[in-house]
Amino acid sequence: MNTISIILPTYNEAENIIFLIESLQLHVSGLKEVIVVDDDSPDGTAALVQDWIKKHGNRQVRLILRTSNRGLTNSINEGIQKASGDIIVWMDADFSMPPEDINTLTTAVVHGADIAVGSRFVTGGKTKQRGDPRDQWYAIAASEFGNKMMLYLFGLNFHDYTSGFVAVRKHILQSLPLHGDYGEYFIDFIVRAFAHGYRIIEIPYICKPRLHGVSKTATSLPTLFRRCYQYATVVMKLLWETKIKKNNL
């Protein structure tokens, strides 16, 4: 039987994290561990998790508190390094990615996929609706436009390059570590995984508004522009590398 490690990178998710941990324990089959990797959240996210672990004596939940070298990609990578399950899952901690959909992702991996991605942009999937104050409309619009552009530029049978909701065979992550700062890491990971010939499938899911708090993707338009620049830089680098490889064949 395959065992599942779920990594939750967190920053200021005190209102969501305990409910999410309990939801994962309720819904996920074959769950071995939930690893909360917190970037020293000032709202006390880590303290809540630590208190919950002590209260319940639950060794299935682990906490990693990061006070240096912080950032989304670094947090996920450290969670991957510490994970002991056969299948690694990571996701946002705001309930935009439904815990009950994890079983569909992990089942796909058990049945032969190397990587199963929760996708908002395939038939049956759906992105967040614009107008909810918890999520900036311009970030949603940028995500939709960016993924359409990458579908065209890369020419791969893949649609959600900024998903971040994924189940992966652990050994793959040993040869394909994540690179980047924020969400651009997922673009890099998927394109390199295709180049290595791994079997990647997309499974539709409906992305929901975050349960509590506000999105950290684009807290302002300047932040969004900086994120878009990071994403565009990674895309151009990958396109250039792909071109060089094709020319050398």
C-alpha positions as a Python dict, from the first residue, in 0.01 Angstrom:
ca = {
    (1, 'M'): (0, 0, 0),
    (2, 'N'): (128, 345, -91),
    (3, 'T'): (162, 602, 186),
    (4, 'I'): (90, 971, 142),
    (5, 'S'): (286, 1268, 274),
    (6, 'I'): (108, 1604, 243),
    (7, 'I'): (313, 1922, 260),
    (8, 'L'): (144, 2245, 364),
    (9, 'P'): (361, 2556, 316),
    (10, 'T'): (212, 2828, 536),
    (11, 'Y'): (241, 3197, 606),
    (12, 'N'): (-30, 3364, 813),
    (13, 'E'): (-283, 3081, 789),
    (14, 'A'): (-383, 3068, 1156),
    (15, 'E'): (-753, 3084, 1071),
    (16, 'N'): (-732, 2788, 831),
    (17, 'I'): (-457, 2551, 938),
    (18, 'I'): (-617, 2342, 1215),
    (19, 'F'): (-939, 2292, 1022),
    (20, 'L'): (-733, 2188, 719),
    (21, 'I'): (-525, 1938, 916),
    (22, 'E'): (-839, 1777, 1054),
    (23, 'S'): (-1003, 1774, 710),
    (24, 'L'): (-701, 1599, 559),
    (25, 'Q'): (-709, 1334, 829),
    (26, 'L'): (-1077, 1282, 763),
    (27, 'H'): (-1067, 1267, 383),
    (28, 'V'): (-730, 1131, 266),
    (29, 'S'): (-683, 756, 231),
    (30, 'G'): (-337, 614, 304),
    (31, 'L'): (-230, 931, 484),
    (32, 'K'): (104, 882, 658),
    (33, 'E'): (182, 1238, 760),
    (34, 'V'): (90, 1602, 726),
    (35, 'I'): (395, 1829, 728),
    (36, 'V'): (325, 2195, 802),
    (37, 'V'): (618, 2408, 687),
    (38, 'D'): (568, 2752, 835),
    (39, 'D'): (772, 3060, 740),
    (40, 'D'): (765, 3205, 1092),
    (41, 'S'): (416, 3349, 1051),
    (42, 'P'): (356, 3653, 1274),
    (43, 'D'): (-7, 3547, 1323),
    (44, 'G'): (95, 3242, 1528),
    (45, 'T'): (23, 2968, 1273),
    (46, 'A'): (315, 2755, 1396),
    (47, 'A'): (218, 2790, 1763),
    (48, 'L'): (-135, 2671, 1686),
    (49, 'V'): (-3, 2364, 1507),
    (50, 'Q'): (244, 2286, 1785),
    (51, 'D'): (-28, 2318, 2049),
    (52, 'W'): (-259, 2093, 1848),
    (53, 'I'): (13, 1826, 1816),
    (54, 'K'): (77, 1834, 2193),
    (55, 'K'): (-293, 1823, 2277),
    (56, 'H'): (-369, 1528, 2050),
    (57, 'G'): (-37, 1343, 2083),
    (58, 'N'): (-54, 1299, 1709),
    (59, 'R'): (266, 1186, 1539),
    (60, 'Q'): (95, 1195, 1202),
    (61, 'V'): (125, 1575, 1201),
    (62, 'R'): (468, 1740, 1194),
    (63, 'L'): (576, 2102, 1210),
    (64, 'I'): (881, 2259, 1048),
    (65, 'L'): (938, 2620, 1153),
    (66, 'R'): (1159, 2816, 916),
    (67, 'T'): (1321, 3138, 1038),
    (68, 'S'): (1576, 3178, 756),
    (69, 'N'): (1601, 3112, 383),
    (70, 'R'): (1226, 3146, 371),
    (71, 'G'): (996, 3144, 69),
    (72, 'L'): (737, 2918, -91),
    (73, 'T'): (969, 2703, -301),
    (74, 'N'): (1227, 2661, -25),
    (75, 'S'): (950, 2558, 214),
    (76, 'I'): (813, 2294, -20),
    (77, 'N'): (1161, 2160, -88),
    (78, 'E'): (1234, 2122, 283),
    (79, 'G'): (902, 1944, 329),
    (80, 'I'): (992, 1709, 45),
    (81, 'Q'): (1330, 1633, 202),
    (82, 'K'): (1168, 1548, 536),
    (83, 'A'): (875, 1349, 391),
    (84, 'S'): (868, 972, 431),
    (85, 'G'): (565, 876, 221),
    (86, 'D'): (580, 703, -118),
    (87, 'I'): (366, 975, -276),
    (88, 'I'): (423, 1343, -203),
    (89, 'V'): (136, 1591, -221),
    (90, 'W'): (155, 1964, -172),
    (91, 'M'): (-118, 2222, -179),
    (92, 'D'): (-220, 2566, -51),
    (93, 'A'): (-342, 2591, 307),
    (94, 'D'): (-640, 2819, 241),
    (95, 'F'): (-901, 2559, 128),
    (96, 'S'): (-895, 2682, -232),
    (97, 'M'): (-782, 2327, -312),
    (98, 'P'): (-1040, 2080, -174),
    (99, 'P'): (-888, 1816, 58),
    (100, 'E'): (-1137, 1557, -67),
    (101, 'D'): (-987, 1580, -418),
    (102, 'I'): (-648, 1452, -301),
    (103, 'N'): (-762, 1089, -323),
    (104, 'T'): (-827, 1134, -695),
    (105, 'L'): (-474, 1266, -747),
    (106, 'T'): (-305, 992, -546),
    (107, 'T'): (-516, 719, -705),
    (108, 'A'): (-398, 836, -1048),
    (109, 'V'): (-37, 800, -932),
    (110, 'V'): (-102, 456, -784),
    (111, 'H'): (-250, 349, -1118),
    (112, 'G'): (50, 453, -1325),
    (113, 'A'): (91, 828, -1349),
    (114, 'D'): (420, 975, -1233),
    (115, 'I'): (269, 1316, -1162),
    (116, 'A'): (-101, 1400, -1117),
    (117, 'V'): (-187, 1769, -1125),
    (118, 'G'): (-508, 1928, -1004),
    (119, 'S'): (-608, 2147, -1298),
    (120, 'R'): (-843, 2442, -1319),
    (121, 'F'): (-818, 2466, -1696),
    (122, 'V'): (-929, 2126, -1826),
    (123, 'T'): (-1286, 2015, -1878),
    (124, 'G'): (-1457, 1989, -1541),
    (125, 'G'): (-1214, 2227, -1371),
    (126, 'K'): (-1289, 2581, -1273),
    (127, 'T'): (-1086, 2876, -1152),
    (128, 'K'): (-1189, 3120, -880),
    (129, 'Q'): (-1466, 3362, -960),
    (130, 'R'): (-1371, 3725, -990),
    (131, 'G'): (-1526, 3968, -744),
    (132, 'D'): (-1457, 3784, -418),
    (133, 'P'): (-1275, 4027, -184),
    (134, 'R'): (-1055, 3744, -51),
    (135, 'D'): (-886, 3703, -391),
    (136, 'Q'): (-771, 3984, -619),
    (137, 'W'): (-948, 3983, -958),
    (138, 'Y'): (-634, 4096, -1140),
    (139, 'A'): (-439, 3796, -1006),
    (140, 'I'): (-709, 3560, -1134),
    (141, 'A'): (-710, 3731, -1475),
    (142, 'A'): (-330, 3715, -1497),
    (143, 'S'): (-336, 3344, -1415),
    (144, 'E'): (-594, 3269, -1683),
    (145, 'F'): (-407, 3470, -1948),
    (146, 'G'): (-66, 3335, -1851),
    (147, 'N'): (-173, 2974, -1871),
    (148, 'K'): (-327, 3025, -2215),
    (149, 'M'): (0, 3178, -2333),
    (150, 'M'): (208, 2892, -2193),
    (151, 'L'): (-21, 2635, -2354),
    (152, 'Y'): (55, 2802, -2688),
    (153, 'L'): (427, 2868, -2630),
    (154, 'F'): (530, 2528, -2496),
    (155, 'G'): (300, 2326, -2720),
    (156, 'L'): (257, 2055, -2458),
    (157, 'N'): (-64, 1872, -2379),
    (158, 'F'): (-87, 2054, -2049),
    (159, 'H'): (-302, 2343, -1928),
    (160, 'D'): (-240, 2451, -1567),
    (161, 'Y'): (122, 2560, -1533),
    (162, 'T'): (58, 2747, -1208),
    (163, 'S'): (-147, 2483, -1029),
    (164, 'G'): (57, 2400, -718),
    (165, 'F'): (-189, 2118, -634),
    (166, 'V'): (-9, 1796, -716),
    (167, 'A'): (75, 1436, -626),
    (168, 'V'): (418, 1306, -727),
    (169, 'R'): (611, 982, -687),
    (170, 'K'): (878, 1060, -430),
    (171, 'H'): (1174, 934, -632),
    (172, 'I'): (1097, 1182, -911),
    (173, 'L'): (1149, 1475, -675),
    (174, 'Q'): (1497, 1347, -594),
    (175, 'S'): (1598, 1394, -959),
    (176, 'L'): (1381, 1700, -1022),
    (177, 'P'): (1415, 1937, -725),
    (178, 'L'): (1204, 2250, -735),
    (179, 'H'): (1367, 2574, -852),
    (180, 'G'): (1235, 2927, -812),
    (181, 'D'): (1100, 3170, -560),
    (182, 'Y'): (721, 3168, -582),
    (183, 'G'): (470, 3009, -822),
    (184, 'E'): (712, 3006, -1116),
    (185, 'Y'): (869, 2694, -963),
    (186, 'F'): (572, 2493, -1091),
    (187, 'I'): (622, 2604, -1452),
    (188, 'D'): (985, 2495, -1434),
    (189, 'F'): (897, 2164, -1267),
    (190, 'I'): (631, 2065, -1520),
    (191, 'V'): (833, 2154, -1831),
    (192, 'R'): (1140, 1969, -1702),
    (193, 'A'): (923, 1670, -1605),
    (194, 'F'): (789, 1651, -1961),
    (195, 'A'): (1146, 1674, -2093),
    (196, 'H'): (1241, 1376, -1875),
    (197, 'G'): (955, 1174, -2020),
    (198, 'Y'): (751, 1136, -1704),
    (199, 'R'): (384, 1052, -1739),
    (200, 'I'): (186, 1359, -1633),
    (201, 'I'): (-190, 1378, -1616),
    (202, 'E'): (-424, 1661, -1526),
    (203, 'I'): (-729, 1601, -1313),
    (204, 'P'): (-997, 1872, -1299),
    (205, 'Y'): (-1082, 2042, -975),
    (206, 'I'): (-1290, 2344, -882),
    (207, 'C'): (-1074, 2610, -722),
    (208, 'K'): (-1266, 2776, -440),
    (209, 'P'): (-1229, 3114, -269),
    (210, 'R'): (-996, 3091, 28),
    (211, 'L'): (-1181, 3016, 350),
    (212, 'H'): (-1021, 3290, 561),
    (213, 'G'): (-758, 3557, 511),
    (214, 'V'): (-640, 3714, 188),
    (215, 'S'): (-439, 3586, -106),
    (216, 'K'): (-62, 3638, -98),
    (217, 'T'): (-13, 3598, -473),
    (218, 'A'): (-68, 3964, -551),
    (219, 'T'): (-126, 4182, -249),
    (220, 'S'): (-88, 4487, -478),
    (221, 'L'): (-43, 4563, -846),
    (222, 'P'): (336, 4618, -805),
    (223, 'T'): (360, 4273, -642),
    (224, 'L'): (163, 4123, -930),
    (225, 'F'): (396, 4285, -1186),
    (226, 'R'): (697, 4148, -1002),
    (227, 'R'): (545, 3800, -998),
    (228, 'C'): (462, 3822, -1369),
    (229, 'Y'): (820, 3925, -1444),
    (230, 'Q'): (949, 3622, -1252),
    (231, 'Y'): (712, 3393, -1441),
    (232, 'A'): (802, 3543, -1779),
    (233, 'T'): (1174, 3507, -1708),
    (234, 'V'): (1133, 3137, -1630),
    (235, 'V'): (920, 3082, -1941),
    (236, 'M'): (1178, 3247, -2168),
    (237, 'K'): (1461, 3047, -2010),
    (238, 'L'): (1274, 2719, -2059),
    (239, 'L'): (1185, 2805, -2420),
    (240, 'W'): (1551, 2887, -2491),
    (241, 'E'): (1673, 2564, -2332),
    (242, 'T'): (1412, 2364, -2522),
    (243, 'K'): (1522, 2526, -2849),
    (244, 'I'): (1887, 2442, -2781),
    (245, 'K'): (1802, 2078, -2705),
    (246, 'K'): (1595, 2045, -3023),
    (247, 'N'): (1877, 2198, -3230),
    (248, 'N'): (2126, 1951, -3082),
    (249, 'L'): (1921, 1644, -3167),
}
